[in-house]
Amino acid sequence: MKDRRFGRRAFLATGAAALGGAAALGGRELLADDDGGSSSESVDIGRDTVAFHGDRQAGIATPAQSFATFVAFDLLDGVDREALVRLMRVWTDDIERLTRGEPALTDTEPELALLPARLTVTAGFGPGFLTAAGREDLRPSWLAPLPEFSIDRLREEFTGGDLVAQVCANDEITVAHAVRVLTKQARSFARPRWVQRGFQNAPGTVPEGATMRNLMGQLDGTRNLRPGPDDRLIWISDGPEWLRGGTGMVVRRIAMNLDTWDELDRPARELVVGRRLDNGAPLTGENEHDEPDLDAVDERGLSVIPMFAHIRRARSDNPDERFLRRSYNYDDPPPPGELSNSGLVFVTFQADIEAQFTPIQRRLAELDSLNDWTTPIGSAVFAVPRGCRPGEYLGQPLLEA
């Protein structure tokens, strides 16, 4: 039987001429003072804060900051509920201080904490966390490794974890310092399992709220959920009390083969995805957020958006099969003999991973042209508890249930 997927060689064979130009994205200007120094705007970026306390954890509905580090931990043998309470109390106090622009209580580099730059820290619990806490009876069914997908080539160093901290800010030093503080505080309870770092555009380089662009040059996440109007698909409203107001988190590391992607001309790249590269519009539309016409055909009777284009495979007739994307690019040193080591730390938040994330991933694994240039090499699932109010600590409803 013939392979129904469109391979990269098939696209190379189109011989289509590259489209000219790309739309420039505007951004705020950073003005220089008379001495050539940075303006007060850059100082404001450093001093900006995001509130830590609230019914929901920050770093989910929060507009994505420029830099992120994700650290997953394995709990040490013998760590029980009492130990987890101590860890989460310490972490909560540290996060409260750091997000206000104050040093942690035992901070050995306090000067690094003074510019929070919209720092957020989001904590999530893996299946092993609930086992150690003796709370297996309160584990939702979706808090488990994702099913095996045919496209996966998972590597142990990017997969699983009992506990995760998502640390985001508009300054890399701020992120690095917060990660260092939290990791040091956790060393009596857990050891790092994996660390993944990512980035988006720096503050002021693109308009606020603009869709991020991945390293393939595509606008990434156009059809995203909107906090507020789509809250029912993001936040958990039923089930165990400790999760109400929380959400499910998926972290997938997607390697991109940029070297073979470079072999495609521009029209072929757009056929793979089903969208224009310059502004993200579907091939049947003019603007990024136009609804694609999946029934449109050209003068030869061929689908304008190919049958296996990513945009088509990622869509569903079920409006509930969507999730909130909050992803970051990565670009790490390549191994010897390779030209690049780049991709996407693909992060999603949804109320029910089994109902919202898994069906879409199955369709993409079955037939998606983009699979010829992308490979999932890491995967982890976490339950993100609700936020905490002053005087509480993260995860308190679970650990004191």
C-alpha positions in Angstrom: 0.0 0.0 0.0 1.3 3.4 -0.9 2.3 5.7 1.9 -0.4 8.4 2.1 1.9 11.0 3.8 3.4 13.8 1.9 7.1 13.5 2.3 9.5 16.3 2.1 10.8 15.1 -1.3 7.4 15.4 -2.7 7.2 19.0 -1.7 10.7 19.6 -3.1 9.5 18.3 -6.4 6.9 21.1 -6.7 9.6 23.5 -7.9 7.5 26.4 -7.0 9.1 29.8 -6.7 9.5 31.2 -3.3 7.1 33.9 -2.2 8.8 37.3 -1.6 9.1 39.1 1.6 7.6 38.6 5.1 5.4 41.0 7.0 7.3 43.0 9.6 6.0 42.9 13.1 5.9 46.2 14.9 7.0 46.6 18.5 7.5 49.3 21.1 10.6 51.4 20.6 13.1 51.4 23.5 14.3 55.0 23.6 17.8 55.9 24.6 18.6 58.8 26.9 21.0 61.6 26.0 23.9 59.5 27.4 23.1 56.5 25.3 21.7 54.5 28.2 18.4 52.6 28.2 15.2 54.5 28.9 12.9 54.2 31.9 10.8 51.7 30.0 13.6 49.1 30.3 13.7 49.7 34.1 9.9 49.3 34.2 10.2 45.9 32.5 12.6 44.8 35.2 10.4 46.0 38.0 7.1 44.7 36.7 5.5 42.0 38.9 2.7 39.4 38.6 0.7 38.7 41.7 1.4 35.3 43.3 -1.7 34.9 45.4 -5.0 34.1 43.9 -7.5 31.4 43.2 -5.4 30.1 40.3 -1.7 29.9 39.9 0.1 32.5 37.8 2.0 31.5 34.7 -1.0 29.8 32.9 -3.4 32.5 31.9 -0.6 35.1 32.3 0.6 36.4 29.0 3.7 34.5 28.1 7.0 36.0 29.3 10.1 36.0 27.1 12.1 33.3 28.9 11.2 30.0 30.6 12.9 27.2 32.4 11.1 23.9 33.2 12.6 21.8 35.9 11.1 18.3 36.7 12.1 16.5 39.9 12.1 12.9 41.1 11.2 12.6 44.8 13.9 10.9 46.9 13.1 7.6 48.6 11.4 8.0 51.9 9.8 11.3 51.1 6.3 11.2 52.5 3.4 13.6 53.0 5.0 15.3 56.0 8.1 16.0 54.0 6.1 17.3 51.0 4.3 19.7 53.3 7.7 21.1 54.4 8.9 21.4 50.8 5.8 23.1 49.6 5.8 25.5 52.5 9.4 26.5 51.8 8.7 26.8 48.0 5.6 28.9 48.6 7.4 31.4 50.8 10.3 31.6 48.4 8.0 32.1 45.4 6.0 34.8 47.3 9.2 36.8 47.9 10.9 36.3 44.5 7.8 37.3 42.6 7.6 40.5 44.6 11.2 41.3 43.8 12.6 40.3 47.2 15.3 37.8 48.1 14.2 34.4 49.4 14.6 33.9 53.1 18.0 32.1 52.8 19.0 33.7 49.5 22.8 33.7 49.1 22.6 36.0 46.0 20.0 38.5 47.2 21.0 41.1 44.6 19.8 38.8 41.8 16.2 38.9 43.2 15.6 42.6 43.0 14.3 42.8 39.4 11.4 40.3 39.2 10.6 41.1 35.5 7.1 39.6 35.7 8.4 36.4 37.3 6.0 33.6 37.7 6.5 30.1 39.2 3.9 27.4 38.4 4.1 24.2 40.3 2.6 20.9 39.1 2.4 17.4 40.6 3.1 14.2 38.7 1.7 10.7 39.5 4.6 10.0 41.9 3.8 13.0 44.0 0.4 11.7 44.9 1.8 8.3 45.6 4.3 9.7 48.0 1.6 11.8 49.7 -0.7 8.8 50.1 -3.3 10.4 47.9 -3.8 7.9 45.1 -7.5 8.0 45.7 -7.5 11.7 44.7 -5.6 11.2 41.4 -7.6 12.1 38.2 -7.6 9.4 35.5 -5.6 11.7 33.1 -2.7 12.1 35.5 -0.6 9.4 33.9 1.9 9.1 31.0 0.3 9.8 27.6 -0.5 6.9 25.3 2.3 5.8 23.0 2.1 7.6 19.7 3.7 6.2 16.6 5.7 9.4 16.0 7.2 9.5 19.5 10.9 8.9 20.0 10.9 9.7 23.7 14.2 10.1 25.6 14.4 9.4 29.3 16.2 12.7 30.0 13.1 14.7 28.9 10.3 12.4 30.1 8.3 12.0 33.3 8.7 13.5 36.7 7.1 13.7 40.1 7.1 17.4 40.5 7.6 20.3 38.1 8.4 24.0 38.4 7.7 26.2 35.4 9.7 29.4 35.9 9.0 32.3 33.5 10.1 36.0 33.4 11.2 38.7 31.0 14.8 38.4 32.1 17.1 35.4 31.9 19.0 36.2 35.0 15.8 36.4 37.0 14.7 33.0 35.7 18.1 31.4 36.4 18.2 32.8 40.0 14.7 31.6 40.8 15.5 28.1 39.4 18.6 28.0 41.5 16.8 29.0 44.7 14.0 26.4 44.2 16.4 23.6 43.2 18.6 24.2 46.3 15.6 24.2 48.6 14.4 20.9 47.1 17.7 19.0 47.4 16.7 17.3 50.7 13.5 16.1 49.1 14.1 15.6 45.4 16.7 15.6 42.6 16.3 17.2 39.2 15.2 14.7 36.5 15.3 17.1 33.5 15.7 20.8 32.7 14.4 22.4 29.6 14.9 26.1 28.7 13.0 28.1 26.2 12.5 31.6 24.8 10.2 33.8 22.9 10.7 37.3 21.6 12.3 39.8 24.0 10.0 42.4 25.6 9.0 45.2 23.2 10.1 43.5 20.0 6.6 42.4 18.9 3.2 43.8 19.9 1.8 42.5 23.1 -0.5 39.5 22.5 1.1 38.6 19.2 1.3 34.9 18.3 4.8 33.6 18.9 6.9 32.5 15.9 8.7 29.2 16.1 12.1 28.4 14.6 10.6 27.1 11.4 9.4 30.6 10.8 5.7 29.8 11.5 3.3 31.7 13.7 2.7 29.0 16.4 -0.6 28.8 18.3 -3.0 30.9 16.2 -6.1 29.0 17.3 -5.4 29.2 21.0 -7.9 29.2 23.8 -8.6 32.6 25.4 -8.5 32.9 29.2 -11.9 34.2 30.2 -14.2 33.2 27.3 -12.7 29.7 27.3 -12.2 29.1 31.0 -14.3 26.0 31.1 -11.8 24.2 28.9 -8.8 25.5 30.9 -9.7 25.2 34.5 -11.1 22.2 36.4 -14.5 22.8 38.0 -15.4 19.3 39.4 -13.7 16.3 40.8 -11.4 16.3 43.9 -11.5 19.6 45.7 -7.8 20.1 45.6 -7.9 20.3 41.8 -10.9 22.7 41.4 -9.5 25.9 40.0 -6.4 24.0 38.8 -5.6 22.5 35.5 -3.8 19.7 33.6 -0.4 20.4 32.2 1.4 18.6 29.3 5.0 19.2 28.5 6.2 17.8 25.1 9.7 18.4 23.7 9.4 18.6 19.9 12.7 18.3 18.0 12.7 20.1 14.6 14.8 19.0 11.7 15.6 22.5 10.5 18.3 21.3 8.1 15.9 19.4 5.9 13.2 22.0 6.4 15.6 24.4 4.8 15.4 22.3 1.6 11.8 23.3 1.1 10.8 26.3 -0.9 8.4 28.7 0.6 5.2 27.5 -1.1 6.0 23.9 -0.1 6.4 25.0 3.5 3.0 26.7 3.4 1.4 23.6 2.0 2.8 21.5 4.8 1.2 23.7 7.4 -1.8 25.0 5.5 -1.0 28.7 6.4 1.0 31.5 5.0 4.3 32.2 6.6 4.2 35.9 6.5 1.1 36.6 8.6 -0.2 33.1 9.5 -3.4 33.4 7.4 -4.9 30.1 6.2 -4.2 29.4 2.5 -7.9 30.2 1.9 -7.8 33.5 3.8 -6.1 36.9 4.2 -5.6 37.3 7.9 -4.2 35.2 10.7 -7.5 34.5 12.5 -9.6 33.9 9.4 -11.4 30.6 9.5 -9.9 28.2 7.0 -12.2 26.9 4.2 -11.3 23.2 4.2 -13.6 22.5 1.3 -12.0 25.0 -1.1 -10.4 23.6 -4.3 -8.2 25.2 -6.9 -8.7 25.4 -10.7 -7.5 21.8 -11.0 -9.9 20.5 -8.4 -7.3 20.0 -5.8 -7.8 21.0 -2.2 -6.3 24.4 -1.5 -5.4 23.2 2.0 -3.9 19.7 1.4 -5.6 16.7 3.1 -2.6 16.1 5.4 -1.7 19.7 6.1 -1.1 20.4 9.8 -3.9 22.9 10.1 -6.4 20.3 8.9 -5.2 17.5 11.1 -5.1 19.6 14.2 -8.8 20.7 13.8 -11.8 18.8 15.2 -15.5 18.9 14.7 -15.7 18.7 18.5 -15.2 22.3 19.9 -14.0 20.9 23.2 -10.9 19.3 21.7 -8.8 22.4 22.2 -6.3 23.5 24.8 -4.3 26.5 25.9 -0.8 26.6 24.4 2.0 28.3 26.2 5.1 27.0 24.3 8.7 28.2 24.0 11.4 27.7 21.4 14.7 26.0 22.3 18.0 26.2 20.5 20.7 24.2 22.2 24.3 23.4 21.1 24.2 20.6 18.5 26.0 17.3 18.9 29.2 16.8 16.9 28.6 16.6 13.2 25.2 18.2 13.4 24.3 21.7 12.3 21.4 22.4 14.8 19.6 21.2 17.8 16.4 23.2 17.9 12.7 22.8 18.5 9.8 23.6 20.7 9.0 23.0 24.4 5.4 22.4 23.7 3.3 23.2 26.8 -0.5 23.0 27.1 -3.0 23.5 29.8 -6.5 22.0 29.8 -9.2 20.8 32.1 -9.1 17.2 30.9 -6.1 15.9 29.1 -7.8 12.7 27.9 -10.7 14.5 26.4 -8.9 17.5 25.0 -5.3 16.8 24.2 -5.1 13.1 23.4 -7.6 13.0 20.5 -5.8 15.8 18.7 -2.4 14.1 19.2 -3.7 10.8 17.9 -4.8 12.5 14.7 -1.5 14.3 14.2 0.4 11.0 14.8 -1.7 9.2 12.2 -1.4 11.7 9.3 0.3 15.1 9.5 2.7 16.3 6.8 4.7 18.2 9.5 5.7 14.9 11.1 8.5 14.6 8.4 10.2 17.5 10.1 9.2 17.2 13.8 9.8 14.5 16.3 8.5 14.3 19.9 11.5 13.4 22.1 10.1 14.2 25.6 6.7 13.9 27.3 5.4 14.6 30.8 2.0 15.1 32.4 1.3 17.1 35.6 -1.7 18.2 37.7 -1.4 21.9 38.5 -3.3 22.6 41.8 -5.3 25.8 42.3 -3.5 28.9 43.6 -3.1 29.8 47.2 -4.3 32.7 49.3 -2.2 34.5 51.9 -1.4 32.2 54.7 -1.8 29.0 52.6 0.9 27.0 50.7 0.7 25.4 47.3 -1.0 22.0 47.3 -2.4 22.5 50.8 -5.9 21.1 49.9 -4.2 17.9 48.6 -1.7 17.4 51.4 -4.1 18.2 54.2 -7.1 16.4 52.7 
